[in-house]
């Protein structure tokens, strides 16, 4: 499954909508998606959303930065 992760670059600064970033990852479930991001980044996760069907197609066609992020699974 593909997940859209909305995040802030670090956990120190208060979240602001204007600084929210997005990444896309492939994971077995929402818990695995959250674990991968938490274990491999300093990001402050705001929301994780599963993308399927029309939502996934829309992101692929309209998101400027649609690219699946992969993490080194050795960590």
VENSULBEL-V60267 format. One record per pair of residues at least 24 apart in sequence whose C-alpha atoms are under 10 Angstrom apart, sorted by sequence separation. I is the first residue (numbers start at 1). GAP is how many residues later the second one is. D is the distance in Angstrom with one decimal. If there is no record, write none. Layout:
i: [I | I]
gap: [GAP | GAP]
d: [D | D]
//
This chain:
i: [1 | 2 | 3 | 20 | 21 | 22 | 24 | 26 | 1 | 2 | 3 | 20 | 21 | 22 | 23 | 24 | 25 | 1 | 2 | 3 | 20 | 22 | 24 | 1 | 2 | 3 | 24 | 1 | 2 | 5 | 1 | 4 | 5 | 15 | 3 | 7 | 12 | 14 | 15 | 40 | 41 | 2 | 3 | 10 | 11 | 12 | 13 | 15 | 40 | 1 | 5 | 9 | 10 | 11 | 12 | 37 | 39 | 40 | 9 | 10 | 11 | 37 | 40 | 8 | 9 | 10 | 11 | 36 | 37 | 39 | 7 | 8 | 9 | 10 | 24 | 36 | 40 | 7 | 8 | 9 | 36 | 39 | 6 | 7 | 8 | 36 | 6 | 7 | 8 | 6 | 7 | 36 | 5 | 6 | 7 | 5 | 6 | 7 | 22 | 24 | 25 | 5 | 6 | 23 | 24 | 25 | 26 | 4 | 5 | 6 | 22 | 23 | 24 | 25 | 26 | 27 | 3 | 4 | 5 | 21 | 22 | 23 | 24 | 25 | 26 | 3 | 4 | 5 | 23 | 24 | 25 | 3 | 4 | 23 | 24 | 25 | 2 | 3 | 4 | 2 | 3 | 1 | 2 | 3 | 1 | 2 | 1 | 4 | 3 | 2 | 1 | 4 | 4 | 4 | 3 | 2]
gap: [24 | 24 | 24 | 24 | 24 | 24 | 24 | 24 | 25 | 25 | 25 | 25 | 25 | 25 | 25 | 25 | 25 | 26 | 26 | 26 | 26 | 26 | 26 | 27 | 27 | 27 | 27 | 28 | 28 | 28 | 29 | 29 | 29 | 29 | 30 | 30 | 30 | 30 | 30 | 30 | 30 | 31 | 31 | 31 | 31 | 31 | 31 | 31 | 31 | 32 | 32 | 32 | 32 | 32 | 32 | 32 | 32 | 32 | 33 | 33 | 33 | 33 | 33 | 34 | 34 | 34 | 34 | 34 | 34 | 34 | 35 | 35 | 35 | 35 | 35 | 35 | 35 | 36 | 36 | 36 | 36 | 36 | 37 | 37 | 37 | 37 | 38 | 38 | 38 | 39 | 39 | 39 | 40 | 40 | 40 | 41 | 41 | 41 | 41 | 41 | 41 | 42 | 42 | 42 | 42 | 42 | 42 | 43 | 43 | 43 | 43 | 43 | 43 | 43 | 43 | 43 | 44 | 44 | 44 | 44 | 44 | 44 | 44 | 44 | 44 | 45 | 45 | 45 | 45 | 45 | 45 | 46 | 46 | 46 | 46 | 46 | 47 | 47 | 47 | 48 | 48 | 49 | 49 | 49 | 50 | 50 | 51 | 52 | 53 | 54 | 55 | 55 | 62 | 64 | 65 | 66]
d: [8.3 | 4.5 | 7.2 | 9.7 | 9.7 | 10.0 | 9.4 | 9.7 | 5.5 | 6.5 | 9.6 | 9.5 | 9.6 | 9.7 | 9.7 | 9.6 | 9.7 | 5.6 | 8.6 | 8.6 | 8.4 | 9.7 | 9.7 | 6.0 | 8.9 | 7.6 | 9.3 | 7.0 | 9.5 | 8.5 | 9.0 | 9.3 | 8.5 | 8.3 | 7.1 | 9.8 | 9.7 | 9.6 | 9.8 | 9.9 | 9.4 | 9.0 | 9.5 | 8.8 | 6.9 | 9.6 | 9.3 | 8.5 | 6.8 | 9.5 | 8.6 | 8.8 | 5.6 | 6.2 | 8.5 | 9.8 | 9.3 | 8.0 | 7.0 | 4.7 | 4.9 | 9.7 | 9.0 | 9.0 | 4.9 | 5.5 | 8.7 | 9.0 | 8.2 | 9.6 | 9.9 | 5.7 | 6.5 | 9.1 | 9.7 | 7.2 | 7.5 | 6.1 | 5.0 | 8.9 | 9.2 | 7.3 | 9.5 | 5.4 | 6.5 | 8.3 | 8.7 | 4.4 | 7.3 | 6.2 | 5.1 | 9.3 | 7.1 | 5.4 | 7.0 | 7.6 | 5.2 | 8.8 | 9.5 | 9.0 | 10.0 | 5.9 | 6.4 | 7.9 | 6.9 | 8.3 | 6.9 | 8.1 | 4.5 | 8.4 | 8.1 | 7.6 | 6.4 | 5.1 | 7.8 | 9.8 | 10.0 | 5.7 | 6.5 | 10.0 | 8.8 | 7.6 | 5.0 | 5.2 | 7.8 | 6.5 | 5.1 | 8.9 | 7.3 | 5.8 | 6.6 | 5.5 | 6.3 | 6.7 | 8.9 | 9.0 | 8.6 | 4.5 | 6.7 | 6.1 | 5.6 | 7.1 | 5.6 | 8.8 | 7.4 | 7.3 | 7.7 | 9.2 | 9.0 | 7.8 | 10.0 | 9.1 | 9.5 | 9.4 | 9.2 | 8.3]
//
